[in-house]
Amino acid sequence: MSKRALNTIQPREEALRQEIVSILPRLRRFARSLAKDADKADDLVQAACERALTRLAHVREGSRLDSWLYRIIYTRWIDKMRRGKTRAAKLVVLADAGRSDGTGKEVGDYLDTAMDIQKAFDTLPAENQAALSLVSVEGYSYEEAASVLNVPVGTVASRVARARTILGKFLAYERRQGLQTTKRQSGERRK
């Protein structure tokens, strides 16, 4: 390889390395939404980054590095699930948990809702979790998510719709149960 060709590859590979570093928080969030465990998620991200770093020369100009890394994470996660080493994952990141009106009630309500969402998310099939996480958390279009998951766009749309329906039903049920419990508790206090 000529010295000139080597000089053009090195800055490009360095730029790709920097891009990987810049998207690490997003990769970790996606991996956590799948792996349900921070350590397992970090392992998925590390494996994806290692794979990507050894194949930087194969990245085509203009391609989306983040989509490629999401795809690697998803494929590794599916492989681990097939081997029975991991389960499906978490969605809720409590980024806004610090909001409060000073009484603590707002934070408590937020955490209750977040825990209900997490419980509902955990009931979803793994494929629906991945699709919902990419579209609703990571902001991917259906087309982009389909590319990452290697399924048709209609399949992603169907999985997201099913996931939202399941979440809605689960949360409605949880709220009804919570209201019934609250009514019972307030009735017991009056006695």
C-alpha positions as CSV (number, residue, x, y, z in Angstrom):
1,M,0.0,0.0,0.0
2,S,1.4,3.4,-0.9
3,K,2.2,6.0,1.8
4,R,-0.4,8.3,0.4
5,A,-3.2,5.6,0.6
6,L,-2.0,4.8,4.2
7,N,-2.3,8.5,5.2
8,T,-5.9,8.7,3.9
9,I,-6.9,5.5,5.7
10,Q,-5.5,6.5,9.1
11,P,-7.5,9.8,9.5
12,R,-10.7,8.1,8.3
13,E,-10.2,5.3,10.7
14,E,-9.5,7.8,13.5
15,A,-12.7,9.7,12.6
16,L,-14.6,6.4,12.8
17,R,-13.1,5.6,16.2
18,Q,-14.1,9.0,17.4
19,E,-17.6,8.5,16.1
20,I,-17.8,5.2,18.0
21,V,-16.8,6.9,21.2
22,S,-19.4,9.6,20.7
23,I,-22.2,7.1,20.3
24,L,-21.2,4.9,23.2
25,P,-24.0,6.2,25.5
26,R,-26.6,5.4,22.9
27,L,-25.1,2.0,22.3
28,R,-25.2,1.3,26.1
29,R,-28.8,2.5,26.4
30,F,-29.8,0.1,23.5
31,A,-27.9,-2.8,25.0
32,R,-29.4,-2.2,28.4
33,S,-32.9,-2.2,26.8
34,L,-32.1,-5.7,25.6
35,A,-29.9,-7.3,28.2
36,K,-31.7,-6.3,31.4
37,D,-28.4,-6.1,33.2
38,A,-25.8,-3.3,33.1
39,D,-22.8,-5.7,33.1
40,K,-24.3,-7.9,30.3
41,A,-25.1,-4.7,28.3
42,D,-21.6,-3.5,28.7
43,D,-20.3,-6.8,27.5
44,L,-22.5,-6.5,24.4
45,V,-21.3,-3.0,23.7
46,Q,-17.7,-4.1,24.2
47,A,-18.1,-7.0,21.8
48,A,-19.7,-4.7,19.2
49,C,-16.9,-2.1,19.5
50,E,-14.2,-4.8,19.3
51,R,-15.8,-6.2,16.2
52,A,-16.2,-2.8,14.7
53,L,-12.7,-1.6,15.5
54,T,-11.2,-4.7,13.8
55,R,-13.3,-4.1,10.7
56,L,-13.1,-0.3,10.3
57,A,-11.4,-0.7,6.9
58,H,-14.6,-2.4,5.6
59,V,-16.9,0.5,6.5
60,R,-18.2,2.2,3.4
61,E,-18.0,5.9,3.0
62,G,-21.4,7.4,3.9
63,S,-22.7,4.4,5.8
64,R,-24.3,4.8,9.2
65,L,-21.9,3.5,11.8
66,D,-24.5,3.6,14.6
67,S,-26.9,1.4,12.6
68,W,-24.1,-1.1,12.0
69,L,-23.1,-1.1,15.7
70,Y,-26.8,-1.5,16.8
71,R,-27.0,-4.5,14.4
72,I,-23.9,-6.1,15.9
73,I,-25.3,-5.6,19.4
74,Y,-28.7,-7.0,18.4
75,T,-27.1,-10.0,16.7
76,R,-24.9,-10.8,19.7
77,W,-27.8,-10.5,22.0
78,I,-29.9,-12.8,20.0
79,D,-27.0,-15.3,19.9
80,K,-26.7,-15.1,23.7
81,M,-30.5,-15.5,24.1
82,R,-30.4,-18.6,21.9
83,R,-27.7,-20.0,24.1
84,G,-29.8,-19.2,27.2
85,K,-27.3,-16.9,28.7
86,T,-29.4,-13.8,28.9
87,R,-33.0,-12.6,29.1
88,A,-34.9,-9.7,27.7
89,A,-34.3,-6.2,28.8
90,K,-35.0,-2.9,30.4
91,L,-36.4,0.2,28.6
92,V,-36.8,2.9,31.2
93,V,-33.9,5.1,32.0
94,L,-34.7,7.3,34.9
95,A,-33.1,10.4,33.4
96,D,-35.8,12.8,34.7
97,A,-36.0,11.3,38.2
98,G,-34.5,14.5,39.7
99,R,-37.6,16.6,38.9
100,S,-39.5,17.6,42.0
101,D,-41.8,20.2,43.4
102,G,-40.0,20.0,46.7
103,T,-42.5,17.6,48.3
104,G,-41.0,14.4,46.8
105,K,-44.5,13.4,45.6
106,E,-43.7,14.2,42.0
107,V,-40.5,12.1,42.1
108,G,-42.4,9.3,43.8
109,D,-45.2,9.3,41.2
110,Y,-42.6,9.4,38.5
111,L,-40.7,6.4,39.9
112,D,-44.0,4.5,40.4
113,T,-44.8,5.1,36.7
114,A,-41.3,4.2,35.6
115,M,-41.5,0.9,37.6
116,D,-44.9,0.1,36.0
117,I,-43.5,0.8,32.5
118,Q,-40.4,-1.3,33.3
119,K,-42.6,-4.2,34.5
120,A,-44.8,-3.9,31.4
121,F,-41.8,-3.7,29.1
122,D,-40.4,-6.9,30.7
123,T,-43.6,-8.7,29.7
124,L,-43.0,-8.0,26.0
125,P,-41.5,-10.6,23.6
126,A,-37.8,-9.9,23.0
127,E,-38.4,-9.0,19.3
128,N,-41.0,-6.4,20.3
129,Q,-38.7,-5.0,23.0
130,A,-35.9,-4.5,20.4
131,A,-38.2,-2.8,17.9
132,L,-39.8,-0.6,20.5
133,S,-36.5,0.4,21.9
134,L,-35.0,1.4,18.5
135,V,-38.1,3.3,17.4
136,S,-39.3,4.9,20.6
137,V,-36.1,5.3,22.6
138,E,-33.4,5.7,20.0
139,G,-35.5,7.6,17.6
140,Y,-34.9,5.4,14.6
141,S,-37.4,5.4,11.7
142,Y,-39.1,2.2,11.0
143,E,-36.9,1.7,7.9
144,E,-33.7,2.2,10.0
145,A,-34.9,-0.2,12.7
146,A,-35.8,-2.7,10.0
147,S,-32.3,-2.5,8.7
148,V,-30.8,-3.0,12.2
149,L,-33.1,-5.9,13.0
150,N,-32.8,-7.4,9.5
151,V,-36.6,-7.7,9.0
152,P,-39.1,-6.0,6.7
153,V,-40.4,-2.5,7.6
154,G,-43.9,-3.9,8.1
155,T,-42.6,-6.4,10.6
156,V,-41.1,-3.5,12.7
157,A,-44.3,-1.5,12.4
158,S,-46.3,-4.6,13.5
159,R,-43.9,-5.3,16.5
160,V,-44.0,-1.7,17.6
161,A,-47.8,-1.5,17.4
162,R,-48.2,-4.8,19.3
163,A,-45.7,-3.6,21.9
164,R,-47.6,-0.4,22.4
165,T,-50.9,-2.2,22.7
166,I,-49.5,-4.6,25.2
167,L,-47.9,-1.8,27.2
168,G,-51.2,0.2,27.2
169,K,-53.3,-2.8,28.4
170,F,-50.7,-3.7,31.1
171,L,-50.5,-0.2,32.4
172,A,-54.3,0.2,32.4
173,Y,-54.6,-3.0,34.4
174,E,-51.9,-1.9,36.8
175,R,-53.6,1.5,37.3
176,R,-56.9,-0.2,38.0
177,Q,-55.2,-2.6,40.5
178,G,-53.5,0.4,42.1
179,L,-56.8,2.3,42.5
180,Q,-58.5,-0.7,44.0
181,T,-55.6,-1.2,46.5
182,T,-55.8,2.5,47.4
183,K,-59.6,2.3,47.9
184,R,-59.2,-0.8,50.1
185,Q,-56.4,0.8,52.1
186,S,-58.3,4.1,52.7
187,G,-61.4,2.0,53.8
188,E,-59.2,0.0,56.3
189,R,-57.9,3.3,57.8
190,R,-61.4,4.5,58.4
191,K,-62.4,1.4,60.5
